[in-house]
Amino acid sequence: MSKSITNTLKLTAAAASLAVLAGCASTGALEEVRTTAQEAKADAAQANSTANRALNTANQAQRDAQAAMQMAQENRQAMDRMFERNMRK
């Protein structure tokens, strides 16, 4: 075999090896990106769940506060009526 053919074959083999390695690296990088995206999606779902629980807790607190306000207003009205009755006596 001539020297130029041998060199050409060596360069072709090296280029093919690099292409295969680059393909593996690309596949590995793609898999890493896919894994990162899946983790981000799971984190987002967990954050959404936590936000929904916080919203439910806030809504319950608001209902409790409104009930307490209603009770306070009713108590004040009852106290006002008692005071007025005592003043008439």
Contacts in CASP RR format, 6 or more apart in sequence:
PFRMAT RR
TARGET T0000
AUTHOR 0000-0000-0000
METHOD contacts of the structure
MODEL  1
MSKSITNTLKLTAAAASLAVLAGCASTGALEEVRTTAQEAKADAAQANST
ANRALNTANQAQRDAQAAMQMAQENRQAMDRMFERNMRK
END
